[in-house]
């Protein structure tokens, strides 16, 4: 049986979660449920997966061409990474 509960989230996190759910054509509840299942399954397996970071130049000239480290660009990269991970068979 499904239970109702109240979850308090920072406004920016809630906004991003709603945007992601809408982009995937699903409910916020299903997004949160999948996230919790993923986190709990990772704990059962005994380790976290290594997060892939964007390439950064080691040269003194700064970032590699095409790398944008603005907040919005990082959020979009994270969103795309999440969608790709959800497409993989479990």
C-alpha positions in Angstrom: 0.0 0.0 0.0 1.3 3.5 -0.9 1.7 6.0 1.9 1.7 9.8 1.8 4.4 11.7 3.5 5.7 15.3 3.6 9.2 16.0 2.3 10.9 19.3 2.8 13.2 20.2 -0.1 15.2 23.4 -0.9 13.3 25.5 -3.4 15.9 25.2 -6.1 16.1 21.4 -5.8 12.3 21.1 -6.0 12.2 23.3 -9.1 14.9 21.2 -10.8 13.1 18.0 -9.9 9.8 19.3 -11.2 11.5 20.4 -14.4 13.2 17.0 -14.9 9.9 15.1 -14.2 8.1 17.2 -16.7 10.8 16.7 -19.3 10.6 13.0 -18.9 6.7 13.0 -18.9 6.4 11.6 -15.4 5.3 12.6 -12.0 7.4 14.1 -9.3 6.5 11.2 -7.1 7.8 8.6 -9.6 11.1 10.7 -10.0 11.6 10.7 -6.2 10.7 7.0 -5.9 13.2 6.0 -8.6 15.9 8.2 -6.9 15.3 6.6 -3.6 15.4 3.1 -5.1 18.7 3.9 -6.8 20.3 5.3 -3.7 19.1 2.4 -1.6 20.3 -0.1 -4.2 23.7 1.5 -4.3 24.0 1.2 -0.5 23.2 -2.5 -0.8 25.9 -3.0 -3.4 28.4 -1.5 -1.0 29.7 1.5 -3.0 29.1 4.6 -5.0 29.7 4.8 -8.7 32.4 7.3 -9.7 31.0 10.5 -11.1 32.2 11.5 -14.5 33.5 15.1 -14.5 33.7 17.4 -17.5 37.1 17.7 -19.1 39.2 20.6 -17.9 42.4 21.6 -19.6 45.6 21.3 -17.5 47.2 24.0 -19.7 47.5 27.5 -18.3 45.0 28.8 -20.9 41.9 27.7 -18.9 39.1 25.5 -20.0 39.1 23.3 -23.1 37.1 24.8 -26.0 33.4 24.1 -25.7 33.4 23.6 -21.9 31.0 25.9 -20.1 31.1 25.9 -16.3 28.1 28.1 -15.7 25.5 26.9 -13.3 22.9 26.2 -16.0 25.3 24.3 -18.2 26.3 22.0 -15.3 22.7 21.4 -14.4 21.9 20.5 -18.0 24.9 18.1 -18.1 23.8 16.5 -14.9 20.2 16.2 -16.2 21.5 14.5 -19.4 23.8 12.2 -17.5 20.8 11.2 -15.3 18.6 10.5 -18.3 21.3 8.3 -19.8 21.8 6.4 -16.6 18.0 5.7 -16.3 18.0 4.3 -19.9 20.6 1.7 -19.0 19.2 -1.8 -18.0 19.6 -2.6 -14.4 
